[in-house]
Amino acid sequence: MYKVRRLRKRRVKTLAIYSLSVYEFILLALAVFRLTHLLVFDEITEFIRKPFQELKEERDENGETFQYFTGRGKGIQRFIGDVLSCYWCTGIWAAIFLYVGFIYFPMVFVVIVYIFALAGVAAFIETAIKRLNH
């Protein structure tokens, strides 16, 4: 069982720096990967993305049609839509959310991080099995 431990903290000119173990870093990395993929790509969270995104269709120089999602509306609605259309952008926000939660609310976020990290490992295993079978 994982024990919630006190994070090592040192002061550097009024900036608190928290040291993560390699194990915690890997757990957070896997959790960020899975949460990001869930928000940006998975069908189950389409209801979250739908109010903020619209599907656009364009033709490239070869005449081929391609589709992509972009932010809908104006202001914060468009901002959220643009963030959810970008894997890298969503990943940064997911990392901030999980890291800050892990540092300040470890009793809750350890469980959340473990669930997403395990799901991330499962996604890697599933991808590897699919590639081996094809």
DAZICOR-V436747 format. One record per residue. N is the residue number from 1. RES is the residue in one letter. SS is DSSP state (A for helix, B for strand, O for the rest). D_FIRST is the distance of its C-alpha to the first C-alpha in whole Angstrom. Layout:
N | RES | SS | D_FIRST
N | RES | SS | D_FIRST
//
This chain:
1 | M | O | 0
2 | Y | O | 4
3 | K | O | 6
4 | V | O | 10
5 | R | O | 12
6 | R | O | 16
7 | L | O | 18
8 | R | B | 20
9 | K | B | 24
10 | R | B | 27
11 | R | B | 30
12 | V | B | 33
13 | K | O | 36
14 | T | O | 34
15 | L | B | 32
16 | A | B | 28
17 | I | B | 26
18 | Y | B | 22
19 | S | B | 21
20 | L | O | 18
21 | S | O | 16
22 | V | A | 17
23 | Y | A | 14
24 | E | A | 14
25 | F | A | 17
26 | I | A | 17
27 | L | A | 14
28 | L | A | 17
29 | A | A | 20
30 | L | A | 19
31 | A | A | 18
32 | V | A | 22
33 | F | A | 23
34 | R | A | 22
35 | L | A | 23
36 | T | A | 26
37 | H | A | 27
38 | L | A | 26
39 | L | A | 29
40 | V | A | 31
41 | F | O | 32
42 | D | O | 30
43 | E | A | 33
44 | I | A | 30
45 | T | A | 31
46 | E | A | 34
47 | F | A | 35
48 | I | A | 34
49 | R | A | 36
50 | K | A | 39
51 | P | O | 40
52 | F | O | 40
53 | Q | B | 41
54 | E | B | 44
55 | L | B | 45
56 | K | B | 48
57 | E | B | 50
58 | E | B | 52
59 | R | B | 54
60 | D | O | 53
61 | E | O | 56
62 | N | O | 57
63 | G | O | 57
64 | E | O | 53
65 | T | B | 52
66 | F | B | 48
67 | Q | B | 46
68 | Y | B | 43
69 | F | B | 42
70 | T | B | 43
71 | G | B | 42
72 | R | O | 45
73 | G | O | 47
74 | K | O | 47
75 | G | A | 45
76 | I | A | 41
77 | Q | A | 41
78 | R | A | 43
79 | F | A | 40
80 | I | A | 37
81 | G | A | 39
82 | D | A | 39
83 | V | A | 36
84 | L | A | 34
85 | S | O | 37
86 | C | O | 36
87 | Y | A | 32
88 | W | A | 32
89 | C | A | 33
90 | T | A | 31
91 | G | A | 28
92 | I | A | 29
93 | W | A | 29
94 | A | A | 25
95 | A | A | 24
96 | I | A | 25
97 | F | A | 24
98 | L | A | 20
99 | Y | A | 21
100 | V | A | 22
101 | G | A | 20
102 | F | A | 17
103 | I | A | 19
104 | Y | A | 20
105 | F | O | 18
106 | P | A | 14
107 | M | A | 13
108 | V | A | 15
109 | F | A | 15
110 | V | A | 11
111 | V | A | 11
112 | I | A | 15
113 | V | A | 14
114 | Y | A | 11
115 | I | A | 14
116 | F | A | 17
117 | A | A | 15
118 | L | A | 15
119 | A | A | 18
120 | G | A | 20
121 | V | A | 18
122 | A | A | 20
123 | A | A | 23
124 | F | A | 23
125 | I | A | 23
126 | E | A | 26
127 | T | A | 28
128 | A | A | 28
129 | I | A | 29
130 | K | A | 32
131 | R | A | 33
132 | L | A | 33
133 | N | A | 35
134 | H | O | 37
//
